[in-house]
Amino acid sequence: MAARKSSPRKIRLLKKTKQTSPVPAWVILRTNRTVRTNPKRRAWRSTDAEVG
């Protein structure tokens, strides 16, 4: 990350980065493939994170 970001903004960006992760393989196996995709998945280019 660039140096000219405030600490709270970096924390918010980190949270958004963690939220865009795919569903773990063990969850897909445990739910017999009923849960396959993460509905909150966000592409870095198409949608804005809006963290300020």
C-alpha positions in Angstrom: 0.0 0.0 0.0 1.0 3.6 -0.5 2.5 5.5 2.4 0.1 8.4 2.1 -2.9 6.6 3.6 -4.0 7.1 7.2 -4.0 4.2 9.6 -7.8 3.9 9.9 -8.2 3.9 6.2 -5.6 1.1 5.8 -7.6 -0.9 8.4 -10.8 -0.4 6.5 -9.2 -1.4 3.2 -7.8 -4.5 4.9 -11.3 -5.5 6.1 -12.6 -5.1 2.6 -9.8 -7.2 1.3 -10.6 -10.0 3.7 -14.4 -9.8 2.9 -13.8 -10.4 -0.8 -12.2 -13.8 -0.3 -14.0 -16.9 -1.8 -15.8 -19.5 0.2 -13.4 -22.0 1.7 -13.3 -25.5 0.1 -14.2 -27.1 3.4 -17.4 -25.1 3.6 -18.4 -26.2 0.1 -17.8 -29.8 1.1 -19.6 -29.5 4.5 -22.7 -28.0 2.9 -22.8 -30.5 0.0 -22.3 -27.7 -2.5 -25.3 -25.7 -1.4 -23.0 -22.8 -0.5 -20.7 -22.2 -3.4 -20.2 -18.5 -3.9 -19.7 -15.6 -1.6 -22.6 -13.1 -2.2 -20.5 -10.2 -0.9 -17.6 -10.8 -3.3 -16.4 -7.5 -4.8 -14.2 -7.0 -7.8 -11.5 -4.4 -7.3 -12.0 -2.8 -10.7 -15.8 -2.9 -11.2 -17.1 -1.8 -7.8 -15.8 0.8 -5.4 -14.8 -0.1 -1.9 -16.0 3.3 -0.5 -13.7 3.5 2.5 -12.8 7.2 2.3 
